[in-house]
Amino acid sequence: VDIYDVFDHGSTLALVIEFVAGGSLTDRIKGGKIPWRDALELTLGVLEGLEELHDAELIHRDLKPDNILMDPKRDRPKIADLGVAHDAAGRGMTQQGTRLGTSEYMSPEQIQGKPVDARTDLYAMGIVLYEMLQGLVPFVGESDFEIWEGHIRQEPDLESLPPEIPQSVCALLQTALAKDVDARY
């Protein structure tokens, strides 16, 4: 989203940001699986936003459908909620090694408290793409620990994706969701 102003409000840093009236990607996913071509178009829009963040040496660290807002004028996604973002040097609101994010979208290195970089956001975007195509996230559990175990030790079930999804999209997901950060895009 566009940021119009940044200022100190007492002891709090305040941002004046664009109002996006189209709801979140979560709302769109609640309507059911998104056709793969539409899901890829949405993914491309988010990746363009991530490229801008990453070029500014910022890592989002909490990319998820709730933080992807839909611009109804252009039907384009806009990334929101940079509350746990940090810069490439590790400066942010939290200390290095702190586990922050939403369990269902956290990368293995994030869960393990290891350093994060742009590939952490790409992993999260892979989870979001999987969810758009499947209607649910690949790793679920009754606790954060069970979900984290899935991210660290289980492979996503790409065989359960709808049959019309091309193999190239499955290969893209396999790379984006690689456990080894060096194997990702």
Helices and strands as residue ranges (DSSP letters): E 3-9, E 12-17, H 25-30, H 36-55, E 58-59, G 65-67, E 68-71, E 76-79, E 86-87, G 103-105, H 108-111, H 118-134, H 144-153, G 158-160, H 167-176, G 181-183
